[in-house]
Structures are given as structure tokens and as C-alpha cells.
Amino acid sequence: MTLREHHIAEGLMGAQYEAMDEHMQRVARHVTERHPVSRNLAAPPTQETLSRGQRAADAMARFGGSWAFIFVFMLVLVGWVILNSVILLRYGNAFDPYPYILLNLFMSMLASIQAPIILMSQNRQAEIDRQQAEHDYEVNLKAELEILLLHEKMDHLREQQWQELIGLQQQQISLLEKLLAGKPQ
């Protein structure tokens, strides 16, 4: 940045350019160069930017947090209980008799695998949210600085108009004095 741009950035933000954090420096550059700071963060990441594990975690979190999962899981549980009850009643020996210890083991394994996968997906979403918050901060800061610049311009224009009005008033006073001096009393 040029010396003028440093001066503008430091005047607006009240800090030395080198002492500003990276977000403030970026905003200062955008303000002085008259470039927009906003960008579209709503676009989802492309499949090429996500690893296979991230895609799997997102798919698992999408399915694991849906009504479809709840209905399928309920269907499997009810089917398991009915199947074991029918086998127990008909043959007297089920492969997983009541209290369904094998079913409990499978549910525990599912929960122990599903929870970390959902947490990985939530961590990715938290990172996306953090990036959006940083972007919002930069956009808001730039908007605030642009408003300050507009206020300075308006103040400068108002001061200029006051000076012009004072000059016109001085001319009117001198013309009135000339008229009064030339008029007989």
C-alpha cells in the first residue's frame, strides 16, 4: 500500500497499519483500493474439495439425523423383537432371547461409531460458521468505514457551503454598506 493508503487506513481505524490484525488489514486495503470485500460463502464446497471421510461423515450425519433413520431403526428394533419372540414361542430357543443382549450390543456399537462421525460433520460445520462470521465481520467493518468516509465528505461539503454562504453574506453586507453610504440622509 502507498503512504496515502496507510494514512487513510490508520485515520479510519485508529491504529497503525502494521499493528492491525489480518482482517482489519484486508478491510483497510479494500477501502483504500475501492474494492468490495463481500464474497459468496453460501456456495457449498465442491465434492473435489472434500475428502472421502468428510463426504462419508456428512452423509452419515444427514441420514443419522433424519426421520428416515428413526423409522428404519424403529422397524429394525420391532422386527428384531418380533422375530426373536416368534422363534422363542415356536421353538423354545431364540438366537437373542429377552432381554435382547445381542441387540443391545449392536445398538451400542452403532452409537459408538455414529457419534464421532456426527461430531466430525459438526466440526466441519463449525469451521464453515467461523469463516462466515469472519466474513460478516469484515463486511460490517468495511460498511462502517465507508459510512465514516461518507460522513467526512458530508461534513467537508457542509463546511464548504458555510464558507460560500459567509462569502456571499460578506458581499451582501459590503453592497448594503455602499448603498447606505451613497444614500442621502
GIVENLIN-V711138 format. One line per field, one symbol per residue. burial: + if it has 9 or more other ideal C-beta (glycine too) atoms within 8 Angstrom, else -. A space follows every 10 residues. Layout:
burial=???
This chain:
burial=----++-+++ -++---+--+ --++++++++ ++----+--- ---------+ ---+++++-+ +-++----+- ------+--+ +--++-++-- ---+-+---+ --++------ ---+--++-+ ++-+---+-- ++-++-+++- ++--++-++- ---------- ---------- ---------- -----
